[in-house]
Amino acid sequence: MTGTGAVKEKCLWLGRLILWSVMMLSGLAMTSGTAAAAISKWTGNGPYGGEVMALAIDPNTPATVYAGTEGGGVFKSINGGSNWSPTGLTDTSVSAIAIDPETPATLYAVAGAKGLCKSTNGGLSWDQIATPLSVYTIAIDPNTPATIYAGTGSGLFKSTNGGNDWTSIGLSSYGFYTIVIDPSQPGVIYADAIGGGVGKSTDSGNNWSGYNVGSQVYRLAIDPKTPATLYAGTYYNGVYKSTNGGVSWSQINTGLTSAEIKALVVDPVNPANIYAGTTGGGVYKSTNGGESWSQANTGLTSTSILALAISQGAPATIYAGTYDGVDKSTNGGTSWERINDGLKGTIIQGIAVDPAAPATIYTATLGSGIFKSTTGGGSWFQINTGLSNLDVRAVAIAAGTPTVIYAGTNGGGVFRSTNGGGSWSQINTGLANTKIKCLAIDPTTPATIYAGTDGGGLYKSSDGGGAAGAKPVLFTRGFIA
C-alpha cells in the first residue's frame, strides 16, 4: 500500500473504531434493521445563525427581509427578523439579492452553482435564469425594473426583459462585484472593476469610461439625494469618496481603524449618515459624509460584517449580515441585537457526541466556531472563549474524560478544552501545518491524538497535545480528507 493509502486507511480505521466506541458507550449500537428505522426521518435542530452574505429589505413592506446565506439559500422574515423561514431556494450559497422596486414579490438571487435565480412570488418558488457567465452581482433599473444589469467575472451584461435574454455591454476584461445606478438618472451606472477602478456609463451601458480610485474597490454606494457623490469601500485602504460622479476620489478614513470594507450603505433620508461594515472591526458610522468615523458595535455579536441593509422608510433600522447570522439595530447603530430564530444557515463541518451524556453535542462550524447543546440539539450556545480561529473543521472528545475536547481549525492548528468547552488553549507544539482537516483520539489511550492536515500529512501527539509536541506520522506531505 502506498504512503497516502496507508494514512487514509489508518484515519478511516480510527474513525470507525471511535464511532463504534461512542455507539457502544451511549447505547446506540443496534441491528441494521432498527438502525434503518431509527434514521428514516431527520429534523432540523440548529444551531441557528451562520454566514449571511446578502440582505435585502422589501421597499414597500420594511418588515419583510431576505437573507442570503452560505450554503443555506435564501431565508425570509416577515416580522423584521424576529423569525426566519427558508424560501424555495435552498442548499446553495447566495451572495446577492435584488428586489424589484415596483413589484417586490419579484426577487433575483445570485446563487452560487445554481447561477442567477428569480422568484415572482416572494421567494416561495424560484427559477434558474440562463446567463452567459457566472454572475457576481446584479442591479435593477429603478424606473424600468425589467432592465437588469449583471456583473460577472468577464464583464457586464444587460437584460431588458426581466432576465430572459442578455447582451454583453462591454468591459469583458474585468470582473465586477458591485453595480450602482443613479436613482435620478437611471442611465448613469457605476461598476467596480476588479483590479481596474470604477467604470461609469451615462447611456445605460452602451459606452464606458474608467476612473482610478487609488485602491481595489469591493463595494460602491451612492448618495440618493446628491448622486454625484459616491463612496467606495476597498479591500485594504478603507473608504474613498467622490463628489464629481466618480471622476476623482479622496480617502476618508479618519477614525476608521479597520481597512477592509465588505459592506457600505447610505442613509436614504439623511445621506450624511454612512455605515461601513468591516472585517474584524464591526460597523463604523459617519454622521458627516465620511469626514470622520466611529465604531457602532454595542451588542454586535460578530465584528466581521459581510452585508448591510438599511430600511428606506425607517433608516434608523439597519440589518447586518455576519459569520454568525443577522444582527439588527433600530436606533441607527447605537445598539444591536441578534435575530437568528429559524435562520439555519450555519455550515457544520464536524460533530461530536459525548459518549457518557449523549444529549451533549458539539458542532464545528465554518466561521462561527463551536456550538454546544446539552439538550440533544433542542437549543445551542457558542463556546468560543480562547478559540482564536473560528473556522473549525473537526471536534473530538477524549474517551473516559468527556470534558476534554479537541478542536481542529483551518489555519489555527489544534485547540484543547479541559472544561467541556468553557475555555480553549492552543496546542501546536511540533505541528508544522496548522490547517487541520480531521482529528482522531485513540479510545484506549486518550492522550494519543492524530491530526490530519491539509497538505502537511498526519501528525501524532502522545501526551494530549502537551509539551512533548506533535510528531509527523508515515509521511509529512499530502492531503488528509
KEDREN-323676 format. One line per 10 residues: number of its first residue (from 1); their letters; for each residue x, y, z of C-alpha. Coordinates in Angstrom, 2 decimals, decimal comma, m for minus. Example, Ala and Ser with C-alpha at 12.3 -4.5 7.8 and 13.67 -1.06 7.14 Angstrom:
<recs>
1) as) 12,30/m4,50/7,80  13,67/m1,06/7,14 .
</recs>
This chain:
<recs>
1) mtgtgavkek) 0,00/0,00/0,00  1,24/3,48/m0,82  2,01/6,05/1,90  m1,11/8,03/1,03  m3,28/4,93/1,05  m1,87/3,78/4,37  m2,59/7,09/6,05  m6,13/7,28/4,73  m6,76/3,69/5,81  m5,41/4,48/9,28 .
11) clwlgrlilw) m7,66/7,57/9,57  m10,67/5,53/8,44  m9,83/2,72/10,88  m9,52/5,13/13,78  m12,72/6,89/12,79  m14,66/3,62/12,62  m13,24/2,48/15,96  m14,17/5,75/17,66  m17,66/5,75/16,16  m18,24/2,18/17,33 .
21) svmmlsglam) m16,98/3,06/20,81  m19,35/6,02/21,02  m22,25/3,87/19,88  m21,49/1,20/22,47  m20,98/3,65/25,31  m24,14/5,60/24,55  m26,29/2,58/23,92  m26,74/3,36/20,25  m25,48/0,05/18,85  m28,35/m1,69/17,08 .
31) tsgtaaaais) m29,16/m4,15/14,36  m29,17/m2,97/10,79  m32,97/m3,13/10,67  m33,52/m0,94/13,73  m30,74/1,39/12,57  m32,54/1,95/9,28  m35,81/2,59/11,11  m34,15/5,00/13,53  m32,84/7,27/10,78  m35,83/7,20/8,46 .
41) kwtgngpygg) m36,66/10,82/9,38  m34,48/13,86/10,04  m35,40/17,15/11,69  m33,51/20,44/11,67  m32,18/21,19/15,15  m29,95/24,22/14,55  m27,72/25,75/15,62  m29,23/28,92/14,25  m27,19/31,63/12,55  m24,39/31,04/10,10 .
51) evmalaidpn) m22,74/33,10/7,41  m25,10/35,71/5,95  m23,64/37,24/2,80  m26,59/39,23/1,44  m29,54/41,17/2,84  m32,46/42,91/1,14  m35,46/44,77/2,56  m38,84/44,99/0,84  m39,22/48,70/m0,08  m43,00/48,61/0,42 .
61) tpatvyagte) m43,13/46,38/3,48  m39,96/47,02/5,54  m40,75/44,21/8,00  m40,12/41,77/5,14  m36,41/40,98/4,95  m34,46/38,44/2,90  m31,12/36,92/3,91  m28,73/35,12/1,57  m26,65/32,52/3,39  m23,56/30,42/2,77 .
71) gggvfksing) m24,92/27,00/1,86  m28,46/27,51/3,17  m30,02/29,51/0,34  m32,41/32,42/0,95  m34,32/32,90/4,20  m37,26/35,26/4,69  m38,64/37,14/7,67  m41,99/38,94/7,65  m41,58/40,46/11,12  m38,37/42,41/10,90 .
81) gsnwsptglt) m36,13/39,46/11,61  m37,83/38,17/14,77  m38,32/34,84/12,99  m36,94/33,41/9,76  m38,08/30,64/7,46  m36,46/29,12/4,38  m37,72/30,14/0,96  m37,90/27,84/m2,04  m34,21/28,45/m2,77  m32,21/26,13/m0,51 .
91) dtsvsaiaid) m28,92/24,22/m0,38  m26,87/26,87/m2,15  m24,75/29,88/m1,33  m26,40/33,23/m2,04  m24,11/36,25/m2,33  m26,51/38,91/m3,65  m30,25/39,63/m3,59  m32,15/42,32/m5,51  m35,83/43,26/m5,18  m37,98/44,72/m7,94 .
101) petpatlyav) m38,87/48,20/m6,58  m42,30/48,24/m8,27  m43,24/44,60/m7,70  m41,40/43,48/m4,54  m42,65/39,90/m4,88  m40,17/39,64/m7,75  m36,68/38,82/m6,49  m33,34/37,94/m8,00  m30,63/35,98/m6,21  m27,04/35,21/m7,15 .
111) agakglckst) m26,98/31,58/m6,07  m23,54/30,04/m6,49  m23,56/26,94/m8,67  m27,25/27,48/m9,41  m26,44/30,78/m11,08  m28,93/33,62/m11,19  m32,36/32,69/m9,85  m35,66/34,56/m9,99  m38,80/34,40/m7,88  m42,10/36,11/m8,74 .
121) ngglswdqia) m43,94/35,10/m5,57  m41,87/36,48/m2,72  m39,45/33,58/m2,60  m41,97/30,75/m2,45  m40,52/29,25/m5,63  m37,54/30,07/m7,84  m36,48/29,54/m11,43  m32,95/29,49/m12,75  m32,24/32,18/m15,34  m29,90/31,38/m18,19 .
131) tplsvytiai) m26,98/33,84/m18,03  m23,89/33,98/m20,24  m21,37/33,64/m17,40  m21,06/33,28/m13,65  m22,78/36,26/m12,02  m21,29/38,12/m9,04  m23,76/40,99/m8,63  m26,99/42,40/m10,02  m28,75/45,77/m10,11  m32,27/46,71/m11,17 .
141) dpntpatiya) m33,19/49,90/m13,02  m35,42/51,78/m10,53  m37,60/53,28/m13,26  m37,76/50,25/m15,57  m37,45/47,14/m13,36  m37,45/44,76/m16,33  m34,00/46,17/m17,08  m31,35/44,34/m15,07  m27,58/44,65/m15,05  m25,33/41,74/m14,10 .
151) gtgsglfkst) m21,69/41,91/m13,13  m19,77/38,75/m13,99  m16,21/37,52/m13,91  m15,86/38,63/m17,53  m17,65/41,90/m17,99  m21,11/43,41/m17,67  m24,38/42,16/m19,14  m27,83/43,65/m19,54  m31,34/42,26/m19,82  m34,37/44,32/m20,80 .
161) nggndwtsig) m36,97/41,59/m20,23  m36,53/40,52/m16,63  m33,60/38,21/m17,24  m34,97/36,17/m20,11  m32,33/37,40/m22,55  m28,92/39,01/m22,04  m26,47/41,05/m24,08  m22,90/41,98/m23,28  m22,35/45,69/m22,63  m18,58/45,62/m22,50 .
171) lssygfytiv) m15,63/45,66/m20,10  m15,12/41,94/m20,66  m11,54/42,12/m19,35  m12,79/42,79/m15,81  m14,87/41,17/m13,12  m17,42/43,15/m11,10  m18,62/42,88/m7,51  m20,91/45,93/m7,31  m23,17/47,90/m9,66  m24,99/51,06/m8,55 .
181) idpsqpgviy) m27,48/53,13/m10,55  m28,13/56,87/m10,26  m31,71/56,99/m8,87  m32,44/60,30/m10,60  m30,86/59,34/m13,94  m31,01/55,53/m14,33  m28,94/55,74/m17,49  m25,96/56,62/m15,29  m24,38/53,44/m13,99  m21,27/52,77/m11,92 .
191) adaigggvgk) m19,49/49,44/m11,56  m16,35/48,46/m9,65  m13,91/46,71/m11,95  m11,79/44,14/m10,12  m8,25/45,42/m10,40  m9,33/48,34/m12,57  m11,01/51,12/m10,57  m14,57/52,24/m11,31  m16,36/52,16/m14,65  m19,06/54,71/m15,49 .
201) stdsgnnwsg) m21,67/54,79/m18,22  m24,01/57,70/m18,94  m26,02/55,90/m21,63  m27,37/52,75/m19,95  m24,22/50,74/m20,54  m23,59/51,39/m24,22  m20,32/53,22/m23,56  m17,98/53,29/m20,58  m15,29/55,48/m19,04  m12,83/54,27/m16,43 .
211) ynvgsqvyrl) m11,62/56,16/m13,35  m8,89/55,25/m10,88  m9,89/55,19/m7,22  m6,47/54,53/m5,76  m7,18/51,08/m4,34  m9,03/47,85/m5,16  m12,75/48,56/m4,76  m15,06/45,96/m3,23  m18,26/47,94/m2,61  m19,88/51,08/m4,04 .
221) aidpktpatl) m22,63/53,25/m2,57  m24,35/56,33/m3,97  m25,84/59,34/m2,21  m29,56/59,12/m3,13  m30,12/62,89/m2,86  m26,84/64,04/m4,44  m26,00/61,21/m6,86  m22,72/62,78/m7,98  m21,46/61,80/m4,51  m20,24/58,21/m4,31 .
231) yagtyyngvy) m18,43/56,12/m1,73  m16,08/53,21/m2,45  m15,23/50,56/0,12  m11,86/48,95/m0,60  m10,09/45,76/0,32  m7,24/47,22/2,34  m7,47/51,02/2,32  m10,78/51,89/3,90  m13,27/54,23/2,24  m12,88/56,68/m0,65 .
241) kstnggvsws) m15,29/59,44/m1,68  m16,05/61,18/m4,96  m18,15/64,34/m5,29  m17,94/64,63/m9,07  m19,55/61,47/m10,35  m16,54/59,22/m9,91  m14,02/61,30/m11,85  m11,75/61,84/m8,83  m11,56/60,23/m5,40  m10,12/61,01/m1,97 .
251) qintgltsae) m9,54/58,76/1,03  m11,79/59,45/4,07  m10,55/57,24/6,90  m10,38/59,49/9,98  m11,35/57,23/12,89  m11,70/54,20/10,61  m9,17/51,74/12,03  m10,32/48,66/10,09  m9,28/48,96/6,45  m11,13/46,03/4,79 .
261) ikalvvdpvn) m14,63/47,18/3,82  m17,14/44,46/2,97  m20,38/46,49/3,09  m21,37/50,13/2,63  m24,79/51,83/2,87  m26,02/55,44/2,88  m28,98/56,71/4,89  m31,73/57,45/2,30  m33,23/60,27/4,39  m30,07/61,85/5,81 .
271) paniyagttg) m27,22/60,94/3,43  m24,62/62,39/5,80  m25,10/59,16/7,75  m23,00/56,36/6,27  m22,38/52,86/7,60  m19,36/50,72/6,74  m19,17/47,01/7,52  m15,61/45,83/8,07  m13,65/42,64/8,56  m12,73/42,44/12,23 .
281) ggvykstngg) m13,77/45,96/13,19  m17,53/45,60/13,06  m19,69/48,51/11,92  m18,41/52,07/11,61  m20,72/55,07/11,29  m20,13/58,54/9,94  m22,59/61,36/10,56  m20,78/63,92/8,41  m20,47/62,37/4,99  m17,35/60,39/5,80 .
291) eswsqantgl) m15,25/63,19/7,29  m14,91/61,11/10,46  m15,94/57,66/11,66  m16,67/55,92/14,95  m17,43/52,31/15,81  m21,07/51,38/16,35  m20,74/47,89/17,80  m22,65/47,83/21,11  m24,39/44,44/21,26  m23,00/43,33/17,90 .
301) tstsilalai) m22,34/39,59/18,08  m19,67/39,46/15,35  m17,18/42,07/14,21  m16,79/40,58/10,73  m19,55/42,15/8,65  m20,47/40,68/5,26  m23,60/42,65/4,38  m25,58/45,70/5,45  m29,13/46,75/4,58  m30,94/49,92/5,63 .
311) sqgapatiya) m34,70/50,44/5,68  m35,84/53,03/3,12  m38,81/54,20/5,17  m37,24/53,92/8,63  m33,48/54,42/8,14  m32,70/54,03/11,84  m33,38/50,32/11,23  m30,30/48,55/9,91  m29,51/44,88/9,43  m26,00/43,42/9,48 .
321) gtydgvdkst) m25,11/40,05/7,97  m22,18/38,35/9,73  m20,47/34,98/10,01  m22,83/34,31/12,94  m26,13/35,29/11,35  m28,05/38,59/11,40  m27,91/41,48/13,85  m30,42/44,34/13,89  m30,30/47,93/15,09  m33,39/50,11/15,43 .
331) nggtswerin) m31,53/53,23/16,57  m29,06/53,97/13,83  m26,35/51,61/15,04  m26,31/52,78/18,67  m27,09/49,22/19,77  m27,64/45,83/18,14  m29,40/42,57/18,89  m29,02/39,14/17,32  m32,11/37,94/15,38  m31,36/34,38/14,31 .
341) dglkgtiiqg) m34,50/32,47/15,28  m35,13/29,98/12,47  m32,10/31,08/10,45  m30,40/27,75/9,83  m27,52/28,99/7,74  m24,69/27,53/9,80  m22,30/25,25/7,89  m21,49/22,27/10,09  m18,04/20,78/9,43  m17,84/18,34/12,31 .
351) iavdpaapat) m19,97/16,81/15,08  m19,05/15,02/18,31  m21,41/13,39/20,82  m20,45/12,96/24,47  m20,38/9,15/24,93  m21,28/9,45/28,63  m24,06/12,02/28,11  m25,43/11,64/24,56  m27,62/14,74/24,90  m24,41/16,78/24,92 .
361) iytatlgsgi) m23,35/17,55/21,36  m20,59/19,71/19,90  m20,63/21,10/16,35  m17,66/22,53/14,47  m18,72/25,31/12,11  m17,34/27,42/9,29  m16,76/30,88/10,71  m18,84/30,55/13,88  m16,53/28,39/15,98  m18,05/25,68/18,15 .
371) fksttgggsw) m21,63/25,33/19,34  m22,69/23,12/22,23  m26,06/21,61/23,07  m26,91/19,84/26,32  m30,45/19,08/25,19  m29,83/16,79/22,23  m29,93/19,72/19,82  m33,00/21,39/21,29  m31,01/24,54/21,98  m27,44/25,67/21,32 .
381) fqintglsnl) m24,89/28,14/22,63  m21,43/29,15/21,42  m18,31/28,12/23,37  m15,51/30,13/21,78  m13,61/31,65/24,71  m9,92/31,44/23,78  m10,72/29,95/20,36  m8,95/32,47/18,15  m9,74/30,69/14,86  m13,48/30,20/14,21 .
391) dvravaiaag) m13,14/28,08/11,06  m13,34/24,77/12,93  m13,16/21,67/10,79  m13,12/18,91/13,39  m14,05/18,32/17,01  m13,22/15,25/19,12  m13,95/14,15/22,69  m11,48/12,22/24,86  m12,81/8,80/25,84  m13,21/8,47/29,59 .
401) tptviyagtn) m12,83/12,21/30,18  m15,56/13,87/28,13  m14,76/17,33/29,50  m11,53/17,16/27,46  m12,28/18,26/23,89  m10,04/18,96/20,92  m10,83/21,28/18,01  m9,01/21,27/14,67  m9,09/24,59/12,82  m8,25/25,84/9,35 .
411) gggvfrstng) m5,02/27,76/9,94  m5,07/27,93/13,72  m3,99/24,37/14,41  m5,40/22,38/17,33  m7,11/23,77/20,41  m7,89/21,91/23,65  m10,52/22,46/26,30  m10,42/20,71/29,67  m13,74/22,07/30,90  m16,27/20,98/28,31 .
421) ggswsqintg) m15,64/23,92/26,01  m15,74/26,59/28,70  m12,35/27,83/27,51  m9,75/26,83/24,95  m5,97/26,91/24,59  m3,81/26,34/21,52  m1,61/23,21/21,50  0,52/23,39/18,36  3,99/22,40/19,58  5,63/20,38/16,82 .
431) lantkikcla) 2,70/20,89/14,44  4,26/22,22/11,25  0,96/22,51/9,39  m1,92/24,29/11,16  m4,63/23,57/8,57  m6,35/20,67/10,28  m8,85/18,55/8,36  m9,62/15,73/10,81  m8,91/14,57/14,35  m8,98/11,12/15,92 .
441) idpttpatiy) m8,37/10,04/19,52  m7,18/6,56/20,50  m10,16/5,19/22,52  m7,94/3,08/24,77  m5,16/5,67/25,24  m6,94/9,06/25,06  m3,68/11,00/25,37  m2,83/9,75/21,88  m4,26/12,09/19,25  m3,94/12,08/15,47 .
451) agtdggglyk) m4,35/15,20/13,36  m4,77/15,04/9,58  m3,69/18,22/7,82  m4,34/19,97/4,54  m1,10/19,34/2,62  1,13/18,50/5,59  0,39/14,85/6,24  m0,59/13,14/9,50  0,64/14,17/12,97  0,52/12,33/16,26 .
461) ssdgggaaga) 0,68/13,54/19,87  1,23/11,03/22,65  0,62/13,39/25,56  m2,69/15,01/24,74  m1,10/17,85/22,85  1,26/18,62/25,72  4,86/19,78/25,92  6,27/16,77/24,05  4,67/18,13/20,91  3,18/16,53/17,81 .
471) kpvlftrgfi) 5,31/14,39/15,50  4,74/13,52/11,84  3,48/10,00/11,16  4,20/7,97/7,99  4,79/11,00/5,78  4,83/14,75/6,06  3,33/15,88/2,78  m0,10/15,07/1,43  m3,77/15,78/1,93  m5,82/14,03/4,58 .
481) a) m9,54/14,12/3,81 .
</recs>
